[in-house]
Amino acid sequence: MIHHLLRAAILTGFALFILYLDRTGEMALYIAPKMEVYVKLSALGLYAAAIYQVYAALQKRIGNQTPSCDCEHEPSPSVFKNIIIYGLFIFPLLLGFLVPTGTLGSDIASKKGISLSGISTAEENGAGVDAFYPFDGYMEAHTAYAKKLYSQPLIRVPDTQFIETLTTFDLFREKLIGKEVEISGFIYHEDEMGKGRFAVSRFAMNCCSADAMPYGLMVSWPKAMDYADDEWVTVTGRLTTSTYMNHVVMTLEAQRLERIKVPESPYVYPDLDFGQ
């Protein structure tokens, strides 16, 4: 009976943790918005499983036999072994409730590496903006977007198309060099960047925080060392290129920097409707 009640408590705890993340708005720090509905539905399954465990406990209490799946998973007679097994579930649950939720930052970026060229690169074609032309379905969307960006006096890198914008910058770098750009993100330094550069980055999440990868732009600024890792800034400057670890990368020659607060939603996500 006690084992059924323990299982019910653990299942209920995980369901309540999902509810807690939803009510506090912190679910977006763990999973992408497209996955939220599935996680919320899983809470209903956890509640249902917990109710069954309570039912099984009551049946044992009154001496009735509970249904068996014949898979020989009866609890171990060893108290120590049971503590270890249940602890594997209880410990992470306690951490979820007790440890403050943080956002991914420069520490994780240093381990995963940062992309300064969007999702991919491609060879340039043509000599001017009228030479933009698609050669496949992937390029067609970025070509149309590049034309739109080229016509803007100030290109603001939006949260909704953060990755797509950086990818377009890199695909059409020769056409967009010299354009004025505004981008917001957290600061990330590497020794190889020197004292006059840092990256302004955002973590892009496809499914959950485990698959999040940092994307950003290199920023050239004489007082780069005055800004610490993980500070959030908005940078405005002119697009150019520089060399980083033997690669040519898009670089923003900063003209204005402004410290900002961490946004409510610090992560960005692929725009599934891009090009539609």
ABEGO torsion letter per residue (X at the ends): XAAAAAAAAAAAAAAAAAAAAAAAGAAAAABBAAAAAAAAAAAAAAAAAAAAAAAAAAAAAAGBBBBBAGAGABBBABAAAAAAAAAAAAAAAAAAAABBBBBBBAAAAAAAEBBAAEABBBBBBEABAAABBBABAAAAAAAAAAAAAAABABBBBBAAAAAAAAAAAAAAAAAABGBBBBBBEBBBBBAAAEAABBBBBBBBBAABAAABBBBBBBBBBAAAAABBBGBBBBBBBBBBBBBBGGBBBBBBBBABBBBBBBBABABBBBBAABGX
